[in-house]
Amino acid sequence: MKNAIIIIVLFFVLSALIPLANKLSKENTKSVKTEKANSNNLYNGLNDYSFSVKINTENKMLKVDQKIKWKNNSNIPLNEIYLSLPLNAFSNNETEFARNIQLNEENITRFNIKNLQVNGAPAKLEYIKTESGNNYDSTAAKIKLKGVLKPKDSLLLTFSYLVVIPKSKHNFGYAPGDNYFVFDNWYPTIAPLISDKWQINQIHSFSQPLNNPSNYSAEIVFPKDFHLISNSKTEIIKTGNKSLCKLNSGNITEFTFLLCKDFVPTNYKYIRKDRSEIIINLNLRESREKYLQRVINSVKNSIKYLENNIGKFPYDKLEIIDVSSSSNSASVSLPGLIRISIDLFSLKDFRKIEHELAFQISKQYFGNSLRVNENFDSWIVDGINSYVSDKIYNTYYKNPYAYFDFIYYYPVYGLNIFFYNEIPIIYTINGIQYPIEYKNFVQYYQNSTSLSMIDSTYKINNQTEKQIVSEIKPKLMFLTW
């Protein structure tokens, strides 16, 4: 998608998403009515992932037995399959992921895969290099089949693995205090086979792996004093000092969960225009409970705008979790689950909560509906999300006040013109309102030498450049077209 014509074509994406959003919503509505905590009511024709998981939060260990039932839905016979191994991105500081995110010893982990079998016969994993040619990266692999897998035939891949749960550096691991464990991209997947071509990439710093919509079922054993939150249907059974959670979900691109303590859960129902319900589960830290009504209003306004202008919200359940910034797992929107980090001092005039939720809820539509390989073109999804979230903000809220953070976390009205080590040197202290789009122009001109938005995402070097290339540049294109 490196041709400039894609910029014009992109304007037709929004209108095309309306029937897609409605279709996804109907499918998910049907799944909620029929799903049970077993594997008998999932979507036919999709790949089936099943897990038996044991989590030791004291020793920081994850033990998994995994099965993948995979169907060759292509038009070609296959003699090999390709796998994505996301946790191997944390195995050393020379991987494509870690080259821009320095890992300490406490952040290091990888898959230790054993008993690999295809249809009951032993198989061998062979690591490969993809677009980067990085010899130190083992996040992409292949398995040579002993026979040919014909179109429409299926195979069963089974294996087990033991993973050291690291201190979280990026959406996987434990947070300081041991009261929070996050599990994103925690399992191996078979790469998508699209138009008879394998879409296999190494794991990069600023993009999500491309996965096929699949069925997921799991049984997870964990300590009873933790609460499990997931983007799947759950059934909890407590025995002794352990809890067993049975999870089941169909037609999603990623299966994620977290273990936590000290959260204040709140549940409410959002009624759609067709009178169907969305169950909203809010989980805020106790110190952020005072912002509950702002969160509820932000969610309602965002969904209302999207339903009025795009289409039916695609999920019947939405989990929203407020996490500590030290967990390195905030600002994430996965199918049916959003993680944000609410500041201890989050004044209403600054509207940070409202804008963040507008962006993440927009991504429930676009990020989880468009099949975009973020290793190359994350600007398509992030640019649309950013543009639409500004539209939501401007519909329901007044212009925010300018502010800066004093000593990292205390917000002060005004402009911070020059600072050193987060300490303001030249600044103003006054109430200045500005259009929500204002910061985009400032950030753009402060980083004018960044990559073009049609450069491959995996070439991006830092988080600031990711925001400029994937969000701000395409949003400014929409605003000035």
Beta strands, then each sheet from edge to edge (+ up, - down):
strand 1: 47-56
strand 2: 61-71
strand 3: 78-84
strand 4: 112-118
strand 5: 121-122
strand 6: 126-127
strand 7: 140-149
strand 8: 154-164
strand 9: 172-174
strand 10: 180-183
strand 11: 189-190
strand 12: 193-194
strand 13: 197-198
strand 14: 214-223
strand 15: 227-230
strand 16: 233-239
strand 17: 242-252
strand 18: 257-260
strand 19: 263-271
strand 20: 277-285
strand 21: 317-322
strand 22: 332-334
strand 23: 337-340
strand 24: 403-406
strand 25: 410-413
strand 26: 415-420
strand 27: 423-428
sheet 1: 5+ 4- 8+ 2- 1+ 14+ 17- 16+
sheet 2: 6+ 7- 3+ 11-
sheet 3: 9+ 10- 18+ 15-
sheet 4: 12+ 13-
sheet 5: 19+ 20- 21- 23- 22+
sheet 6: 24+ 25-
sheet 7: 26+ 27-
end
